[in-house]
Amino acid sequence: MAGYQEGESPSPGENSGDESQGDEAIKILEKMKLNQRLAAKELISTEARYVHNLQLCASDIRSQLHELPEEDLDVIFSNINDVIKVNSRFLKGLEEAESEEEQLSLLGNLFLEFQEEMESAYKVYCASYDQALALVESYKKVPKLQKAIQDVITALVPQAGASGLTFLLVMPVQRVTRYPLLLQKILENTPPDDQAYENLQRATRAMQEVNSNINEYKRRKEIATKYNKLEHLTVRERLARINTHSISKKTLRLSQLFKQEAGIVTRTEDREFDDLEEKFHWVALCVNELKSNVASYLENLETFLRIKPHECDLEMEGGPVQQYCCLTRNLHLLVFLEFLPHSHVSESDFRKLVEDTLGKTSAQLHSFRQNFEKVLPVPITQPLQPAAERQVQTLVSKYGPSKLYQVTSNISGSGNLALTLQRGQIVALLQDRDTRGNTNRWLVDTGGYRGYVPAGKLEPYQVVSHEEPSMQTGSGDGFRFPPAEASRAPAHAAMPVFQVVAAYPFAARSSHEVSLQAGQPVTVLERQDKKGNPEWSLVEVNGQRGYVPSNFLVPVPSPAPWGWSLPPCDSPPSHM
């Protein structure tokens, strides 16, 4: 097309063409805005109806199904109350916008804000949906029961029609899968330069991720349910499941196992699963240890309360005896009653006390979770729990310290006599080869089970360092014991900042550690190691310095020397 010279005006035809293109662009933009508003309105209006139907389903319909047992209702409606709470708050946030523009801008932010809560609620509901649907289908085999259910649904939700209860139960499943589609429709009609475009784009991806995570959670639960169901099959039912496909699949698995055991192919490792399994193992150990400690504490406390020396005539006057009787009387009548609140309060008050106590410890649990994720940088050998320490002592007394080894990484046993062990676990070596003479598989004893483990995942466990000349050695068992008479610190030595005692025995495994006996007093020099790790503390015990696990130490009040005055005990204190 020929251009015009400078100074000349464009022809009327050319001017009208530019205007028509501009008008067309305006019309396209207005159409996008209209479709955008309609899509946003559709999402909000359907959300309101959806929440209303959920509330109707959870309250009125459930209360009217008298023919169904409570256990069935819990399966059918699952955690629908959690879904209602999340979506009610989500809907309230949408309705707080004063204009359509503000509502559109708020839409993406709300989906991002509620992403985790929606995923948490919907994955449980969707994973339980198939079980609920199967239960509803079983009711159809009982005409009288099916008619009673259908009458309730028809009266409260006529639009359900012949689908009945299934129509209501499928709503959350359909709704969560529809969110990405509704957001995508809004995003397609939003100009890229719009201020809400980026948040809408992120929200769309977030809800797609939520659906993907829900599907994965549902898949894993179905696999777990499948294998759990297989464990309860009878021999006849197992034989009935045998076919060409199952035989081929099991033969392939067995062949792969043989190749892995022979070293022909490498074993596939799931590091994420191994890490989770290890964390679960340590949590289980901590819970068992806590249970043991609480039981021991209650037993000792009850024993103490049964013995009341202050009520006995000791035929001794004055001095330490009188002070001791005064102390025990105060403990019995004042102090220890505070540790037994359930003995004189009602059940409802005790429940409230427990709830308040649990609420106050939320910060401590959060701190525990953070510490639980940490990995000790030094030393490489992990500290043992008190229960594991007792197991080590048993293995030492049975096999000797030279036979002890520590697992360096998780071992997932597969096959006959193959053990599954956790990293850090202590075992005793029985034979350094298997029955076929393979030196890569060792026979070990865990203190409860015997089996084979890969030799490459074991390293010698150093129970005691014999290089320390000032420590005495027990007879033949390799453990170090403190001298009978603890060496006293010189008179000019500085007093420690605080005094603690060992709550559990600890056996040193290297030259930079020191052994402890339960109840032994120690002096804490530093609350961390050289790298700042608070899991290890530098202490001094009987003139020896070394590191010990910090969680093995507990603070105790320093006893007052005889001759110090205690509060007067002329009359026994009154009961609280």
Helices and strands as residue ranges (DSSP letters): H 12-56, I 57-61, H 62-64, H 70-77, H 80-95, H 100-113, H 115-139, H 143-156, G 158-163, H 165-169, H 171-188, H 197-230, H 235-240, H 244-262, H 271-306, G 309-311, H 319-330, I 331-335, G 336-339, G 341-343, H 347-360, H 362-373, H 386-399, G 401-403, E 404-407, E 426-431, E 441-445, E 450-454, G 455-457, E 458-460, E 472-473, E 480-481, E 499-502, E 521-526, E 536-541, E 544-549, G 550-552, E 553-555
